[in-house]
Amino acid sequence: MKITSLGYLRVESPNAKEWATFGPEVLGLAVSEDLAGGPDTVSLTNDDRPGRLQISEGPHNRVQCIGWELPGAGDLADAVATLEQAGVTVERGTAEECRAAKVRQLVRFTDPAGFTHELFYGQLVVPGSFRPGRGTAGFVTRGQGLGHVVLVVPDLTESLDFFCTVLGFRVSDEIDFDGNTLVFLHVNPRHHSLAIMGIPGMRGLHHLMLQVEDLDDVGIAHQLVLDRQIPLAMTLGRHANDRMLSFYVRSPSGFEIEYGWGASTVDVPDQWVVTHMKSTSIWGHRPGDAPPPACLEPVSPPAS
Ligand SMILES: [Fe+2]
C-alpha cells in the first residue's frame, strides 16, 4: 500500500471551542475559513491545505479519525483491495464526507486497536492561503504531511503487524522506556508519521507533533505556554532517535502537542537500518505540570 503522508486528524472534545485561540495564538496555526465541519468544529491547518486538524464539540476527548494520503485513485483502489484481502471491512466515504474532508475520494476502516482511519487521495490545496495566527516562519509539511501522531494501543504486536503488513508502514526504530516499548514508523522522509506504544487495556491519542521551520518558533511557543500558564506535559528536550528539539504542551482536549524543530529524516528508505534505544531523549523532556493524559480510554478485552 502506498500511503505517502499523514493528511489530517479529526478529534472530538468537550473543549473544542478553546482551540479557536489555542491553535492560532499559541501554536501559530491558521484557522481554515470554512464551515464544512459545522459551527461546532474548529478547523485549523499548518499549511496551504485547509482543515488538516479539526476538533469537533462532543462528549469525550477522543480521536474521530486519522487521515492518510495516497497518491491517486488507482492507489486508493489498490489499498481497498489489500484491506479487503486482509479481512478488513472498508466503507466508502459519501460525497458529503469527501467534501467535509476536502478530498476527492476517501475510504474508512477500523484498525485492530479500534481507531478509525481514512485513506484518501486529492486533498484540497489553496496555494498561498496559509495565514498563521501569529508571526511564524511556518511548518514542515509538504512531502512530510501534517506531522506525526503517537497512539496508545492495547496490543502492540497486533497493531504493529497491521500497520506494517497491511498498511505498508516501515519501522524506523524502537525505544524501551519505563517498561513500555515505543515503535516508530515512517511512510516518507519524516522520521515517523506514526508511533505506537502498547499499554494493555488502553487506547488513545498520546500526542500530535507539529514541526516548525525555525528554532525560534519553538522558543516563542514555549514562552507563550509559560506566560499563559498552560500545562506543560514535558519540558524542552531533544529526542534520541529523530533528534527533534521539542516540548510538549497539554492541549485543551487531553492529548499533547509536541512542538518541535530540527528532526532528522529518512532519506534513503531502502538503506535504513532499524536500531533500538533505551531512552527517548538525549537531554530534557522531563515531566511538566500537566495532569494525567485525558485522551485515553479503556478497551474491553475481546470476548473469549
Ligand atoms: Fe513525538
Residues whose N, C-alpha, C, O or C-beta is under 5 A from the ligand:
A	BS01	LIG	M209 E258
